[in-house]
Amino acid sequence: FHHGLIAQEVRAVLDERGLDFGGFQDHAVNGGDDVLSLGYGELIAPLIKAVQELDARLQQEAARNDALEAR
């Protein structure tokens, strides 16, 4: 099995949120075929950042829960 993302769905999310993502490749832009693809290596840094942000939120919630339990 191969796992991946559908480039058209990624494009829709990027357009909806007004984001630019260097890993999204529209080959028609440079005169190529009407093919969309994703550079998965470009996803590593944003995924790491998202995990860091989620971890920070989790730590805040844990601290808030600990404070409530201490009351």
Secondary structure, DSSP 8 states (H G I E B T S, - for coil): ------HHHHHHHHHHHT---TTEEEGGGGT--S-EEE-GGGGHHHHHHHHHHHHHHHHHHHHHHHHHHH-
